[in-house]
Each structure stands twice: as structure tokens, then as C-alpha cells.
Amino acid sequence: MQKRLKNRINEQIKVNEVRLVSLPEGYTDGIYKIEEALKLAKEMELDLIELSSNANGTICKIMECSKFQYEMKKKERDAKKNQKSVQLKEIGLSPNIGEHDLETKVRKSKEFLKDGDKVKATMLFKGRTIAFKDRGELVMLKFADLLSEIGIPESLPKMEGKKMLFIIKPLSKK
């Protein structure tokens, strides 16, 4: 059973004229009536495949349907291979964090930024610590300053309920 193609083939193409491209030797690329194009494809024992349809006309190619599907799948795989997905890594801080603990969090964040990931620094205020928002903001700014050589904050720290957060993105490589 043949998988459903995104592109229309043979009799599925419902236009009067098509522009044929990449024809084999002995044939000229150009605009053909749909009947002529289908007849040409049948003579070659191949399929007429629609590549694109727009206001200027439909562009088609004569080739084997299975070969076309294979090429499209191959292009999709190659495109996925070349994609780099940026992940958001979260680091938790507190307003009363020790100096050594902060250095450890900075070291781990540097690893994330070097890998090209963004770092989301969050600070949860539990109980009465909500009264020390200013101390929490100072810790966040110090954290951002320690990472300034490898990353840059997207915005200033902001409060969301009992959480203070901000995101640091890696510096662009020149």
C-alpha cells in the first residue's frame, strides 16, 4: 500500500497547464498542457509529480514516484540532523545562598551556556523569606554578573508569585 504523498501526482493534478522542469535529454523544459504532460510521463513509464502550485502556474517534474518520496524523506532527515535545539536548563537559587553554593551553580550554568543552552535562574521565596526580595534580587544580579563573560540576561529579574526568575542566553559566537 502506497503512503499518501503531500504532492499531487498524475490525474490528481487539476490544472490546464503545467511547467515541466528537469526533463531528460531530448525533451525541452517549458509549459505544457496537462494532457501532453501526462502523455509524456506515460511514454517514459514514469509519474507526473507536482512540485509546487502558485499564482504563476503549477511546476511539475516527471520521475518515479517512489524515488521522489525517497528524496523527500532524505531531505527531511538531513534537515533534522542540522537542527540544533536550544534547551532551557533551570538552576534554583535562594536568597540566603552561600558563596560556595553560588560558585557551584555558576560553574554548572557555564557548562550549559557553553553547550548553547539557555539558563533559567529561579529563586523560590518560602515562608517569611518573601520579605527579603531585595536580597534575592542582589543574589540574582550577582549570579548574572558572574556569568557575564559567557552569557547575557534576556531581562531583569522579575517576580511571578513567590518565584523570582530570569533567563540568561549564551553570547553569540562571532
C-alpha positions as CSV (number, residue, x, y, z in Angstrom):
1,M,0.0,0.0,0.0
2,Q,1.4,3.3,-1.0
3,K,1.8,6.1,1.5
4,R,-0.1,9.3,0.9
5,L,2.0,12.0,-0.8
6,K,1.8,15.6,0.1
7,N,2.4,16.4,-3.6
8,R,-0.3,15.5,-6.2
9,I,0.6,13.0,-8.9
10,N,-0.7,12.2,-12.4
11,E,-4.5,12.6,-12.6
12,Q,-4.7,14.3,-9.2
13,I,-3.3,17.5,-10.8
14,K,-6.3,19.6,-11.8
15,V,-5.0,22.5,-13.9
16,N,-4.9,23.3,-17.6
17,E,-1.2,23.9,-18.0
18,V,1.9,22.9,-16.1
19,R,5.5,23.9,-16.3
20,L,7.8,20.9,-16.6
21,V,11.3,21.1,-15.2
22,S,14.3,18.7,-15.1
23,L,13.3,16.7,-18.2
24,P,15.7,14.1,-19.6
25,E,17.8,14.8,-22.7
26,G,15.8,15.0,-25.9
27,Y,12.9,16.9,-24.2
28,T,12.7,20.6,-23.5
29,D,11.6,22.2,-20.3
30,G,8.6,24.5,-20.6
31,I,4.9,25.0,-20.4
32,Y,2.7,22.0,-21.5
33,K,-1.0,21.3,-21.5
34,I,-1.8,18.8,-18.7
35,E,-2.9,16.2,-21.3
36,E,0.5,16.4,-23.1
37,A,2.4,16.2,-19.8
38,L,0.5,13.1,-18.7
39,K,1.1,11.5,-22.1
40,L,4.8,12.3,-21.9
41,A,5.0,10.8,-18.5
42,K,3.2,7.6,-19.7
43,E,5.6,7.3,-22.6
44,M,8.5,7.4,-20.2
45,E,6.7,5.0,-17.9
46,L,7.1,7.5,-15.0
47,D,4.8,9.7,-12.9
48,L,4.0,13.4,-13.3
49,I,4.6,14.9,-9.8
50,E,3.5,18.4,-8.8
51,L,6.4,20.2,-7.1
52,S,4.7,23.5,-6.3
53,S,1.4,25.3,-7.1
54,N,1.2,29.1,-7.1
55,A,-0.3,32.0,-8.9
56,N,2.3,31.8,-11.7
57,G,1.4,28.2,-12.5
58,T,2.0,24.7,-11.4
59,I,5.5,23.3,-11.5
60,C,5.8,19.6,-12.2
61,K,8.6,17.0,-12.7
62,I,8.5,13.7,-14.5
63,M,10.1,11.0,-12.4
64,E,9.4,7.8,-10.5
65,C,7.1,8.3,-7.6
66,S,9.0,6.1,-5.1
67,K,12.3,7.8,-6.0
68,F,10.6,11.2,-5.3
69,Q,9.3,10.0,-1.9
70,Y,12.8,8.7,-1.0
71,E,14.4,12.0,-1.9
72,M,11.9,14.0,0.1
73,K,12.4,11.8,3.2
74,K,16.2,12.1,2.8
75,K,15.9,15.9,2.7
76,E,13.7,15.9,5.9
77,R,16.3,13.7,7.7
78,D,19.2,15.9,6.7
79,A,17.2,19.0,7.8
80,K,16.6,17.4,11.2
81,K,20.3,16.4,11.5
82,N,21.4,20.0,11.0
83,Q,18.9,21.4,13.5
84,K,20.3,22.5,16.9
85,S,17.5,22.6,19.5
86,V,18.2,25.1,22.3
87,Q,17.1,23.8,25.6
88,L,16.1,25.7,28.7
89,K,18.0,24.5,31.8
90,E,16.8,25.5,35.2
91,I,19.0,26.5,38.1
92,G,17.5,27.0,41.6
93,L,18.8,29.7,43.9
94,S,17.8,31.0,47.3
95,P,18.1,34.5,48.9
96,N,20.4,33.0,51.6
97,I,22.6,31.0,49.3
98,G,26.2,30.5,50.5
99,E,29.2,31.8,48.5
100,H,30.5,28.3,47.6
101,D,27.0,27.1,46.6
102,L,26.6,30.1,44.3
103,E,30.0,29.3,42.7
104,T,28.9,25.7,42.1
105,K,25.7,26.9,40.4
106,V,27.7,29.4,38.3
107,R,30.1,26.6,37.2
108,K,27.2,24.3,36.2
109,S,25.4,27.2,34.4
110,K,28.6,27.9,32.4
111,E,28.6,24.4,31.2
112,F,25.0,24.8,30.0
113,L,25.8,28.1,28.3
114,K,28.9,26.6,26.5
115,D,26.6,23.9,25.1
116,G,24.4,26.6,23.6
117,D,21.5,26.1,26.1
118,K,19.7,28.9,27.9
119,V,19.7,29.0,31.7
120,K,16.6,29.9,33.7
121,A,17.6,31.1,37.2
122,T,14.7,30.7,39.6
123,M,14.5,31.8,43.3
124,L,11.7,30.4,45.4
125,F,10.7,32.5,48.4
126,K,9.4,30.2,51.2
127,G,7.6,31.4,54.2
128,R,9.0,34.7,55.6
129,T,11.8,35.0,53.1
130,I,9.4,36.9,50.8
131,A,10.3,39.9,53.0
132,F,13.8,39.8,51.6
133,K,13.0,40.3,47.9
134,D,15.8,42.9,47.7
135,R,18.4,40.4,49.0
136,G,17.1,37.9,46.4
137,E,17.4,40.4,43.6
138,L,21.0,41.1,44.6
139,V,21.9,37.4,44.5
140,M,20.3,37.1,41.1
141,L,22.3,40.2,39.8
142,K,25.5,38.8,41.3
143,F,24.7,35.4,39.5
144,A,24.3,37.2,36.2
145,D,27.5,39.2,36.7
146,L,29.5,36.0,37.4
147,L,28.2,34.7,34.1
148,S,28.6,37.9,32.1
149,E,31.7,36.6,30.2
150,I,29.8,33.7,28.6
151,G,26.1,34.7,28.8
152,I,23.8,37.8,28.9
153,P,20.5,38.1,30.7
154,E,17.4,38.5,28.4
155,S,15.7,40.7,31.0
156,L,16.0,41.9,34.7
157,P,14.8,39.5,37.4
158,K,11.0,39.6,37.8
159,M,8.6,38.2,40.4
160,E,5.9,35.7,39.5
161,G,4.0,34.9,42.6
162,K,6.6,33.6,45.1
163,K,9.2,33.0,42.5
164,M,11.8,35.4,41.1
165,L,13.3,34.4,37.8
166,F,15.3,35.5,34.8
167,I,16.8,33.8,31.7
168,I,20.4,34.0,30.6
169,K,21.2,33.3,27.0
170,P,24.7,32.4,25.6
171,L,26.7,35.1,23.9
172,S,26.6,34.8,20.1
173,K,29.8,33.4,18.6
174,K,31.5,35.7,16.2
